Amino acid sequence: KVGQQVILTSDRYPKEIEGLEERLKSRFGWGLTV
């Protein structure tokens, strides 16, 4: 749905999470990582 957010917390960058689909890694990578 449009306008919804997903908040993901982890001790790793999205590209380092094993088992996560490449398309999701890419999308999460565009978000804010702190």
Rosetta constraint file for C-alpha pairs under 8 A:
AtomPair CA 12 CA 16 HARMONIC 6.06 0.50
AtomPair CA 12 CA 17 HARMONIC 6.71 0.50
AtomPair CA 13 CA 17 HARMONIC 6.94 0.50
AtomPair CA 13 CA 29 HARMONIC 7.88 0.50
AtomPair CA 13 CA 33 HARMONIC 7.50 0.50
AtomPair CA 14 CA 25 HARMONIC 5.28 0.50
AtomPair CA 14 CA 26 HARMONIC 7.93 0.50
AtomPair CA 14 CA 28 HARMONIC 6.23 0.50
AtomPair CA 14 CA 29 HARMONIC 6.07 0.50
AtomPair CA 15 CA 25 HARMONIC 5.52 0.50
AtomPair CA 15 CA 26 HARMONIC 7.68 0.50
AtomPair CA 15 CA 29 HARMONIC 7.27 0.50
AtomPair CA 20 CA 24 HARMONIC 6.66 0.50
AtomPair CA 20 CA 25 HARMONIC 6.60 0.50
AtomPair CA 21 CA 25 HARMONIC 6.34 0.50
AtomPair CA 22 CA 26 HARMONIC 6.17 0.50
AtomPair CA 23 CA 27 HARMONIC 6.30 0.50
AtomPair CA 24 CA 28 HARMONIC 5.96 0.50
AtomPair CA 25 CA 29 HARMONIC 5.86 0.50
AtomPair CA 26 CA 30 HARMONIC 6.58 0.50
AtomPair CA 27 CA 31 HARMONIC 7.08 0.50
AtomPair CA 29 CA 33 HARMONIC 7.65 0.50
